[in-house]
Amino acid sequence: MPRSHRPTMVLPAPPLTVADLDEFGLEDPRFELIDGMCLIRAWPTPLETRVTKRLVRLLIEATPSHMRVHTRGVSLRVEPRSEIVPDIIVAAAADDDRPRRITDLPLLVVEVAEINNRRYDQTLKFDVYRDRGVPSYWLVDPGTPSIDAYDLVSGTYVRAGSAVGSQGLTVTSPVACTIIPASLIDPPQPE
């Protein structure tokens, strides 16, 4: 039986730095670095992609001109040994409208927690965003479907609101909008 030829990559021993990843030219949005440990996320599922695209459209429509919405592929530099690639970032507008990396504090980070990354998004990334001081964090679960919005208050994330199914979640900061989790999965049915 012929042997499978899969691509291989050799990385230096941990702890790694963001500079190490840059040196290797790793621009794959699945690579993340947390405290020097390199993690490779699974490719997004079709459902995760659909939910992310619909939420991006909603956020772009609601975002004022002094903010930008960035999707997966734009990383967030947390510190020299940590860089994460959220599903969606809302940040202050900058001179570079298509950055590869955001180093300033974003206003909002959104993770779409599918079955293959749910625990990672709900625990480790939640802690990293809180410790970095990200003011707002939304966690969307397409399986339910649901959304939980958190605001940073005195160094702790406090649930600002949540919605399940056809319930609406209205938020005012950092972007004023209403999210209906079910409409992120399937378009609304005509009445």
C-alpha positions, 0 to 999 in steps of 0.5 A: 500500500502506498504511503500517504504524503502529507505536508509536514512542518517543523516548529521550534520547541515551545515556548514560541513567540509571535516573532517565531511564527512570523519567521516561519511565514505562518499565515494560516488563520487556524494557527494560534499562539497562547502563552507560547503554545501553538494551537491549530484550530479545525477548519470552520464548518459550513454552519460556522461559516454561515453564522459568521458571515450573517453576523458580519453583515449585521455588524457592518450595517450597525458599525459607525464610520470610526469602527471596522469589522474584521473577520477570521484571518485577522489576528489579535496580538495579545502579547509577544507569546500570544496571538489569537484569531477570533471569528470576528473583531470590531476595532477602531478604524485605522490607517490600514483598512485590511490589517493582518494583525491588530495590536491595539485593544479591540472593542468587541471580539466574537467567537462562533463556538461550534462543536469542534471548538466550543470548550476552547472558545468558552474557557481558554479564549474567554480568559485570554480576552478578559485578561487582555481587557477586551471590553465586550465578548460575544459567544455564539453557539449555532447548535442551540442557536444562542448568543451570550454577550459579556461586558468587562466590569472591574476585570471580570466578564459580566453577562450583559444579555443572552438570547436563544432561538427566535429571541432577540438580544439588543445591545448598545455597546460597542455597536447598537444592534439586535441579534436573533440567533435563529436568523443566523442559522436560517433566514426568517420565514415570510409571514 
